[in-house]
Amino acid sequence: MKVNIRIAVGLLLATSMLAAQNAPDTPDAHVAAAKVAAGDDYQNLFNFVCAAPAQRGGAGRGQGGGGRGGQATPDRSTWHAEPGKVFDNLYWFGQTEYSVWALTTSDGIIVFDAIFDYSIEDEVDAGMKKMGLDPAKIKYAVVSHSHPDHFGGAKFLQERYGTHVFMSAEDWDVLDRLNSTKPKRDLVATDGQKFTLGDATVTMYFTPGHTPGTISSVFQVKDNGKTHTVALWGGMGLNNDRASLTQYIASNKKFQDVAKQAGADIILSNHTDWDRSKINLPILANRAPGSPNPYVTNSASVLRYLKVAEECATAKVMRLN
């Protein structure tokens, strides 16, 4: 029965998306297509990316700089979150709103993003120790983009543990112009580059638009020994200029093709609101043996997630006309 229900829901979504695609080519039609793609799974994502500018209140979280804007460090009670094990070889560390994904390998640890400078020691360093991991084994940090909610803690990892930091050349250049806590220029990620640590391989893709050199990644995880493929979209928020929006749309379409070809059945984000981490992490904390992992979906769901962002960006660039 459950399978039949899923098939019926899938057919309904497919029919709705086809109808949306055949609608007049207007901003509202693209927003409607995004809403259909979001379904019940990605409403938070839809509400964020498709919100009107007035609703966003300017360049807020994930939109512009994603930083503190020179403000004092917020009280720990407003951002601390407990770590969690998500897959056999993937852990979540981060703040209530921001994620660090840690991929454990036979030869060390790879982290994706490094949150803020004020929280990295508490959430990642101490968090790993709490989960029985050794943060000294963090060999690489893949920083998705040049906003301080993602690169701020990388300097700590470099200096404490000698972690090598990957960023794109374009986003290293952005950091060169910033007066903030930042890592020293290190490894330059290139489009389609693969790197291997122990028994894990990560492929990084150039997906600019959110920032000049946003990086998205693909890698594999195991759940009770079964292999799954993760697509990690590097930068979600939309800017306000035509050039970056056009670039964003092209990057999104490209990464949809990448995710489809890779057979990705898991979509992850570096913000907890958008990939259902605020829902999924508590479920995992109480997961019964043998029960499904809420992060495991299917290729269609991964593509719907990315489609939400594509359609919202298309609507926004059309409204600039």
C-alpha positions as CSV (number, residue, x, y, z in Angstrom):
1,M,0.0,0.0,0.0
2,K,2.8,2.4,0.9
3,V,4.5,1.8,-2.4
4,N,1.2,2.5,-4.3
5,I,0.7,5.7,-2.4
6,R,4.2,6.8,-3.3
7,I,3.6,6.0,-6.9
8,A,0.3,8.0,-6.9
9,V,2.0,11.0,-5.2
10,G,4.8,10.8,-7.7
11,L,2.4,10.8,-10.7
12,L,0.4,13.7,-9.2
13,L,3.6,15.7,-8.8
14,A,4.7,14.9,-12.3
15,T,1.3,15.8,-13.8
16,S,1.3,19.1,-11.8
17,M,4.8,20.0,-12.9
18,L,4.0,19.2,-16.6
19,A,0.9,21.5,-16.3
20,A,3.1,24.2,-14.7
21,Q,5.7,23.9,-17.5
22,N,2.9,24.4,-20.1
23,A,1.6,27.5,-18.4
24,P,2.4,31.0,-19.8
25,D,6.1,31.9,-19.3
26,T,5.6,34.5,-16.5
27,P,7.3,35.0,-13.1
28,D,4.1,33.7,-11.4
29,A,4.1,30.6,-13.5
30,H,7.7,29.8,-12.4
31,V,6.8,30.4,-8.8
32,A,3.9,28.0,-9.2
33,A,6.2,25.4,-10.7
34,A,8.6,25.9,-7.8
35,K,5.7,25.4,-5.3
36,V,4.7,22.2,-7.1
37,A,8.3,20.9,-7.0
38,A,8.6,21.7,-3.3
39,G,5.5,19.6,-2.5
40,D,5.3,18.9,1.3
41,D,9.0,18.1,1.6
42,Y,10.7,21.4,0.8
43,Q,8.2,24.1,1.8
44,N,10.9,25.9,3.9
45,L,13.1,26.0,0.9
46,F,10.3,27.4,-1.3
47,N,9.4,30.0,1.3
48,F,12.9,31.2,1.5
49,V,14.0,31.2,-2.2
50,C,10.7,32.4,-3.7
51,A,9.9,35.0,-1.0
52,A,9.4,38.5,-2.3
53,P,12.3,40.9,-1.4
54,A,10.2,42.8,1.1
55,Q,9.6,39.5,3.0
56,R,13.3,38.7,3.2
57,G,14.1,42.0,4.9
58,G,17.2,42.6,2.7
59,A,20.4,40.5,2.5
60,G,19.7,38.2,5.4
61,R,20.8,34.7,6.2
62,G,22.3,33.0,3.2
63,Q,21.3,35.9,0.9
64,G,24.1,38.4,0.9
65,G,27.0,37.9,3.3
66,G,25.6,35.5,5.7
67,G,27.7,37.1,8.4
68,R,27.5,39.0,11.7
69,G,28.0,42.4,10.2
70,G,30.4,43.5,12.9
71,Q,28.0,42.6,15.7
72,A,29.1,41.0,18.9
73,T,29.2,37.2,19.2
74,P,25.6,36.0,19.9
75,D,24.8,34.2,23.1
76,R,25.6,30.5,22.9
77,S,22.0,29.6,23.9
78,T,20.8,31.1,20.6
79,W,22.9,29.0,18.3
80,H,24.3,25.8,20.0
81,A,23.0,22.5,18.7
82,E,24.0,18.9,19.6
83,P,25.9,16.8,17.1
84,G,24.5,13.7,15.5
85,K,25.4,10.6,13.5
86,V,23.5,10.6,10.2
87,F,25.0,7.7,8.3
88,D,27.6,5.0,9.0
89,N,30.3,7.4,7.8
90,L,28.6,10.9,7.9
91,Y,28.0,13.1,10.9
92,W,26.3,16.4,11.4
93,F,27.9,19.2,13.4
94,G,26.8,22.8,13.4
95,Q,24.5,25.5,14.8
96,T,20.8,25.6,14.9
97,E,20.8,27.2,11.4
98,Y,24.1,26.2,9.9
99,S,25.6,22.8,9.0
100,V,29.0,21.2,8.9
101,W,28.9,17.7,7.4
102,A,31.8,15.4,8.4
103,L,32.6,12.4,6.2
104,T,34.7,9.8,8.0
105,T,37.2,7.8,6.0
106,S,39.8,5.1,6.6
107,D,42.5,7.8,6.6
108,G,40.9,10.8,8.3
109,I,37.9,13.1,8.1
110,I,36.6,15.5,5.4
111,V,34.4,18.4,6.6
112,F,32.1,20.4,4.3
113,D,32.0,24.0,5.5
114,A,33.3,25.4,8.7
115,I,30.5,27.7,10.2
116,F,31.5,30.8,12.1
117,D,34.8,31.6,13.8
118,Y,33.0,32.0,17.2
119,S,31.3,28.5,17.1
120,I,33.8,26.2,15.3
121,E,35.6,25.1,18.5
122,D,32.4,24.5,20.4
123,E,30.4,22.8,17.7
124,V,33.0,20.9,15.6
125,D,36.1,20.5,17.8
126,A,34.2,19.6,21.0
127,G,31.3,18.1,19.1
128,M,33.6,15.5,17.4
129,K,35.1,14.5,20.7
130,K,31.6,14.1,22.1
131,M,30.8,11.7,19.2
132,G,34.0,9.7,19.7
133,L,35.8,11.2,16.8
134,D,39.3,12.9,16.8
135,P,39.2,16.4,15.3
136,A,42.9,16.2,14.7
137,K,42.0,13.8,11.9
138,I,40.2,16.5,9.9
139,K,42.5,16.4,6.8
140,Y,40.3,18.5,4.4
141,A,37.7,21.2,4.7
142,V,35.6,21.9,1.5
143,V,34.3,25.4,2.0
144,S,31.4,25.9,-0.3
145,H,31.5,29.6,-0.6
146,S,32.9,32.9,0.6
147,H,30.4,33.8,3.3
148,P,31.6,33.8,6.9
149,D,28.9,31.4,8.1
150,H,30.8,28.8,6.0
151,F,34.4,29.9,6.0
152,G,34.7,31.6,9.4
153,G,35.9,28.5,11.3
154,A,38.4,27.3,8.6
155,K,41.2,29.4,10.1
156,F,40.8,27.5,13.4
157,L,41.0,24.1,11.7
158,Q,44.1,25.2,9.7
159,E,45.9,26.5,12.8
160,R,44.9,23.8,15.3
161,Y,45.1,20.7,13.1
162,G,46.8,21.6,9.8
163,T,43.6,21.0,7.9
164,H,43.8,21.7,4.2
165,V,41.1,24.0,2.9
166,F,39.5,23.8,-0.6
167,M,37.8,26.8,-2.1
168,S,37.4,28.0,-5.7
169,A,39.9,30.5,-7.1
170,E,37.1,33.0,-7.4
171,D,36.0,32.7,-3.8
172,W,39.6,32.8,-2.5
173,D,39.8,36.1,-4.3
174,V,36.7,37.3,-2.5
175,L,38.4,36.4,0.9
176,D,41.4,38.4,-0.1
177,R,39.3,41.5,0.0
178,L,37.7,40.8,3.3
179,N,38.8,42.0,6.7
180,S,37.6,39.2,8.8
181,T,38.7,35.9,10.4
182,K,39.5,33.8,7.4
183,P,41.8,30.9,6.4
184,K,45.0,31.3,4.5
185,R,44.8,30.7,0.8
186,D,45.3,27.0,0.3
187,L,43.9,24.4,-2.1
188,V,42.1,25.7,-5.3
189,A,39.2,23.5,-6.3
190,T,38.5,23.2,-10.0
191,D,35.3,22.1,-11.8
192,G,34.8,18.4,-11.7
193,Q,37.9,17.8,-9.5
194,K,38.0,14.6,-7.6
195,F,40.0,14.0,-4.5
196,T,40.4,10.8,-2.4
197,L,41.0,10.3,1.3
198,G,41.2,6.7,2.4
199,D,38.2,4.9,1.1
200,A,36.2,8.0,0.2
201,T,36.2,10.1,-3.0
202,V,34.6,13.6,-3.3
203,T,33.9,15.3,-6.6
204,M,33.6,19.1,-6.5
205,Y,31.7,21.1,-9.1
206,F,31.9,24.8,-9.9
207,T,28.3,26.2,-9.4
208,P,28.7,30.0,-9.2
209,G,25.7,32.4,-8.8
210,H,25.3,32.6,-5.0
211,T,28.9,33.7,-4.9
212,P,31.4,34.0,-7.8
213,G,32.9,30.6,-7.1
214,T,30.4,28.5,-5.2
215,I,31.3,24.8,-5.0
216,S,28.8,21.9,-4.8
217,S,29.9,18.3,-4.0
218,V,29.0,14.7,-4.7
219,F,30.1,11.8,-2.5
220,Q,28.9,8.5,-1.2
221,V,27.8,7.4,2.3
222,K,26.6,4.1,3.8
223,D,23.5,3.4,5.8
224,N,23.7,0.1,7.6
225,G,26.3,-0.9,5.0
226,K,24.2,0.1,2.0
227,T,25.7,2.7,-0.3
228,H,23.9,6.0,-1.2
229,T,25.0,9.0,-3.1
230,V,24.8,12.6,-1.7
231,A,24.4,15.8,-3.7
232,L,25.4,18.8,-1.6
233,W,24.3,22.0,-3.1
234,G,26.8,24.7,-2.1
235,G,24.9,28.0,-2.1
236,M,21.1,28.6,-2.0
237,G,20.3,32.3,-1.6
238,L,19.5,34.5,-4.6
239,N,21.3,37.8,-5.3
240,N,19.6,40.8,-6.9
241,D,21.5,41.3,-10.2
242,R,20.9,39.7,-13.5
243,A,24.4,38.4,-14.1
244,S,24.6,36.3,-10.9
245,L,21.0,35.1,-11.2
246,T,21.6,34.0,-14.8
247,Q,24.8,32.3,-13.6
248,Y,22.9,30.7,-10.7
249,I,20.2,29.2,-13.1
250,A,22.9,27.7,-15.4
251,S,24.7,26.3,-12.4
252,N,21.6,24.8,-11.0
253,K,20.7,23.1,-14.3
254,K,24.2,21.8,-14.5
255,F,24.1,20.3,-11.0
256,Q,20.7,18.7,-11.7
257,D,22.4,16.8,-14.6
258,V,25.3,15.9,-12.3
259,A,23.0,14.6,-9.6
260,K,20.9,12.7,-12.0
261,Q,23.9,11.0,-13.7
262,A,25.4,10.2,-10.3
263,G,22.1,8.6,-9.1
264,A,22.0,10.9,-6.1
265,D,19.3,9.8,-3.7
266,I,20.2,12.2,-0.9
267,I,20.2,16.0,-1.0
268,L,22.0,18.0,1.6
269,S,22.4,21.7,2.3
270,N,24.6,23.8,4.6
271,H,21.6,25.3,6.2
272,T,19.3,23.2,8.4
273,D,16.1,24.8,7.2
274,W,16.3,23.7,3.6
275,D,17.2,20.0,3.5
276,R,14.8,19.1,6.4
277,S,17.7,18.7,8.9
278,K,15.6,20.4,11.6
279,I,13.1,17.6,11.1
280,N,15.4,14.7,10.2
281,L,18.1,15.1,12.9
282,P,15.6,14.6,15.8
283,I,14.1,11.6,13.9
284,L,17.6,10.0,13.7
285,A,18.3,10.7,17.4
286,N,15.4,8.4,18.1
287,R,15.7,6.0,15.2
288,A,14.7,2.4,15.8
289,P,17.0,-0.3,14.4
290,G,16.0,-1.2,10.9
291,S,13.8,1.9,10.4
292,P,14.3,4.1,7.3
293,N,16.8,6.9,7.3
294,P,14.8,10.1,6.7
295,Y,17.6,11.6,4.6
296,V,17.4,8.8,2.0
297,T,14.9,9.8,-0.7
298,N,15.3,9.1,-4.5
299,S,16.6,10.8,-7.6
300,A,13.2,12.5,-8.3
301,S,13.2,14.1,-4.9
302,V,16.7,15.4,-5.2
303,L,15.9,16.9,-8.6
304,R,12.7,18.5,-7.2
305,Y,14.8,20.2,-4.5
306,L,17.1,21.7,-7.1
307,K,14.1,22.6,-9.3
308,V,12.6,24.7,-6.6
309,A,15.7,26.9,-6.6
310,E,15.9,27.0,-10.4
311,E,12.3,28.1,-10.8
312,C,12.5,30.7,-8.1
313,A,15.6,32.2,-9.6
314,T,14.0,32.2,-13.1
315,A,11.0,34.1,-11.7
316,K,13.3,36.6,-10.0
317,V,15.4,37.3,-13.1
318,M,12.2,37.7,-15.2
319,R,11.0,40.3,-12.7
320,L,14.1,42.4,-13.4
321,N,12.8,43.0,-16.9
